């Protein structure tokens, strides 16, 4: 009778260990890994957008005025 009692207690403790400690730690680790992956993807996407914006801003404009250059001279008023 005592042997069955101790086996039942051992199963109960193993059950509590698995469902109260191991399973929540596993789920939390999986959730954190997914969040870090999402953050990394978002940072990568932001970097690509920033590089695209910088590339577009650095392109020379084709709307340059072609014509005679007039030198500016400062004049003093009396």
C-alpha positions as CSV (number, residue, x, y, z in Angstrom):
1,X,0.0,0.0,0.0
2,X,2.8,2.4,0.9
3,X,4.6,1.6,-2.4
4,X,1.5,2.7,-4.4
5,X,1.2,5.8,-2.3
6,X,4.9,6.8,-3.1
7,X,4.5,6.0,-6.8
8,X,1.4,8.2,-6.9
9,X,3.2,11.0,-5.2
10,X,6.1,10.6,-7.7
11,X,3.7,10.8,-10.7
12,X,2.1,13.8,-9.2
13,X,5.4,15.6,-8.7
14,X,6.5,14.7,-12.2
15,X,3.2,16.0,-13.6
16,X,3.6,19.3,-11.6
17,X,7.2,19.6,-12.8
18,X,6.3,19.2,-16.4
19,X,3.2,21.4,-16.5
20,X,4.2,24.1,-14.0
21,X,7.9,24.5,-14.9
22,X,9.1,22.9,-18.1
23,X,6.2,23.7,-20.4
24,X,5.9,27.4,-19.4
25,X,9.6,27.9,-19.8
26,X,9.5,26.3,-23.2
27,X,6.5,28.4,-24.3
28,X,8.2,31.6,-23.0
29,X,11.5,30.8,-24.8
30,X,9.6,30.1,-28.0
31,X,7.6,33.4,-27.7
32,X,10.8,35.4,-27.0
33,X,12.6,33.9,-30.0
34,X,9.7,34.8,-32.2
35,X,9.7,38.4,-30.9
36,X,13.4,38.7,-31.5
37,X,13.0,37.4,-35.1
38,X,10.2,39.9,-35.7
39,X,12.3,42.7,-34.4
40,X,15.2,41.7,-36.6
41,X,13.0,41.5,-39.6
42,X,11.6,45.0,-38.9
43,X,15.0,46.5,-38.4
44,X,16.2,44.9,-41.7
45,X,13.1,46.3,-43.5
46,X,13.7,49.8,-42.0
47,X,17.4,49.7,-43.1
48,X,16.3,48.8,-46.7
49,X,13.8,51.6,-46.8
50,X,16.4,54.1,-45.5
51,X,19.0,52.9,-48.0
52,X,16.4,53.3,-50.8
53,X,15.5,56.8,-49.6
54,X,19.2,57.8,-49.4
55,X,19.8,56.4,-52.9
56,X,16.9,58.3,-54.4
57,X,18.0,61.5,-52.6
58,X,21.6,61.2,-53.9
59,X,20.6,60.9,-57.6
60,X,21.4,64.0,-59.6
61,X,18.5,66.0,-60.8
62,X,18.0,66.3,-64.6
63,X,16.3,69.7,-64.3
64,X,19.5,71.7,-64.4
65,X,19.3,75.1,-66.1
66,X,21.6,75.4,-69.0
67,X,22.6,78.9,-70.0
68,X,24.8,81.8,-69.3
69,X,26.3,82.1,-65.9
70,X,25.9,85.6,-64.3
71,X,28.4,86.4,-61.6
72,X,26.9,88.1,-58.5
73,X,28.6,91.3,-57.4
74,X,27.6,93.0,-54.2
75,X,27.0,96.7,-54.5
76,X,27.1,99.2,-51.7
77,X,24.4,101.8,-51.5
78,X,25.4,105.4,-50.5
